[in-house]
Amino acid sequence: MASAPPIRVLVAKAGLDGHDRGAKIIARALRDAGMEVLYTGLRKTPESIVHAAIEEDVDCIGLSILSGAHNALVPRIVALLRDQKADDILLVLGGTIPQADIPALKQQGVAEVFGPGTTLDAIVNFLRENVKPRTAALQRSS
């Protein structure tokens, strides 16, 4: 029996946010946990993030936002995922997102929001528990 393929995560920085230390720490932790991680780099558009996620056949987009633009960027990413029939890609957020904004973000389709102080283990465990098996992986193992 073949082992399950590793979880594939796209770590992304959208908009004008120029701080990526946290995103790089998360990417390293996910790699250390056995996941395949792609990092988009800084200042990506929602369109380029969704395009990369689909092209790379990821299971999850981890969006790091420190700029306060989450209420503008997240709805666009969710809409693009839906339009591309890729809304099965888990979307999680990290960064400085006010507690008051989290319920609306989750209602839009964000699976979880990880704020400052969240342990790396908590993020790894959440992804392991919530990523759905990829269709491509299921077809390869048949």
C-alpha positions in Angstrom: 0.0 0.0 0.0 1.5 3.3 -1.0 1.8 6.0 1.6 -0.2 9.2 1.3 1.5 12.0 -0.6 2.7 14.8 1.6 0.4 17.8 2.2 1.2 20.6 -0.3 0.9 24.1 1.0 1.3 27.4 -0.8 2.5 30.1 1.6 1.6 33.5 0.2 2.0 37.2 1.0 -0.6 39.3 -0.8 -0.8 43.0 -1.4 1.7 45.6 -0.3 2.6 43.8 2.9 6.4 43.7 3.0 7.1 41.7 6.1 7.7 38.0 5.5 9.7 36.7 8.5 6.6 35.0 10.0 5.7 33.4 6.6 9.2 32.1 6.3 9.1 30.6 9.8 5.8 28.9 9.0 7.1 27.6 5.7 10.1 26.1 7.5 8.0 24.5 10.2 5.7 22.9 7.6 8.7 21.5 5.7 10.1 20.2 8.9 6.8 18.4 9.5 7.1 16.7 6.1 4.9 18.9 4.0 5.8 20.3 0.6 5.8 24.0 0.8 5.9 26.6 -2.0 6.5 30.3 -1.0 5.3 32.9 -3.4 7.4 35.8 -2.1 6.2 39.3 -1.4 3.5 41.5 -2.8 1.5 39.0 -4.8 -1.9 39.7 -6.2 -4.9 37.5 -5.3 -4.9 36.3 -9.0 -1.3 35.2 -8.9 -1.8 33.4 -5.6 -4.8 31.4 -6.9 -3.1 30.7 -10.2 0.0 29.4 -8.4 -2.2 27.3 -6.1 -4.0 25.6 -9.0 -0.9 25.2 -11.1 1.0 23.6 -8.2 -1.9 21.4 -7.2 -1.8 22.5 -3.5 -4.0 21.3 -0.7 -3.8 24.5 1.2 -3.1 28.2 0.8 -1.6 29.8 3.9 -2.0 33.5 3.5 0.1 35.7 5.8 -1.3 39.2 6.3 0.1 41.9 8.5 -1.0 44.9 6.5 -4.7 45.1 7.6 -5.9 44.4 4.1 -7.5 41.1 4.9 -11.0 42.4 4.4 -10.1 43.3 0.8 -7.8 40.5 -0.1 -9.6 37.4 1.4 -12.9 37.9 -0.4 -11.1 38.3 -3.7 -9.1 35.1 -3.1 -12.2 33.2 -2.1 -14.1 34.4 -5.1 -11.2 33.4 -7.5 -11.0 29.9 -5.9 -14.7 29.5 -6.4 -14.7 30.8 -10.0 -11.8 28.4 -10.8 -13.7 25.4 -9.2 -10.8 25.2 -6.7 -12.7 26.0 -3.5 -11.7 22.6 -2.1 -8.2 24.2 -1.5 -8.1 24.9 2.2 -7.5 28.6 3.0 -5.9 29.6 6.3 -4.7 33.0 7.4 -2.0 34.1 9.7 -0.9 37.5 11.0 -2.3 40.4 12.8 -6.0 40.1 12.2 -8.4 41.6 14.7 -10.6 39.1 16.6 -13.7 41.0 15.5 -13.0 40.3 11.9 -12.4 36.5 12.3 -16.1 35.4 12.2 -16.8 37.1 8.9 -13.6 35.7 7.4 -14.6 32.2 8.4 -18.1 32.7 7.1 -16.5 33.6 3.7 -14.6 30.4 3.6 -11.5 30.8 5.7 -10.9 27.5 7.6 -8.8 29.0 10.4 -7.0 32.2 11.5 -3.7 31.8 13.3 -2.8 35.0 15.2 0.4 36.0 17.0 1.4 33.4 19.6 -0.1 30.4 17.8 2.3 27.5 18.2 3.8 25.9 15.1 2.6 22.6 16.3 -1.0 23.9 16.4 -0.7 25.0 12.8 0.8 21.7 11.7 -1.8 19.7 13.5 -4.7 21.8 12.1 -3.5 21.2 8.5 -3.0 17.4 9.1 -6.5 17.2 10.5 -8.3 19.4 7.9 -6.6 18.9 4.6 -8.7 16.6 2.3 -7.0 14.0 0.2 -6.2 15.3 -3.3 -8.1 13.8 -6.2 -4.9 13.5 -8.2 -3.3 11.5 -5.4 -6.3 9.2 -5.3 -6.2 8.6 -9.0 -2.4 7.8 -8.9 -2.9 5.2 -6.2 -5.6 3.3 -8.1 
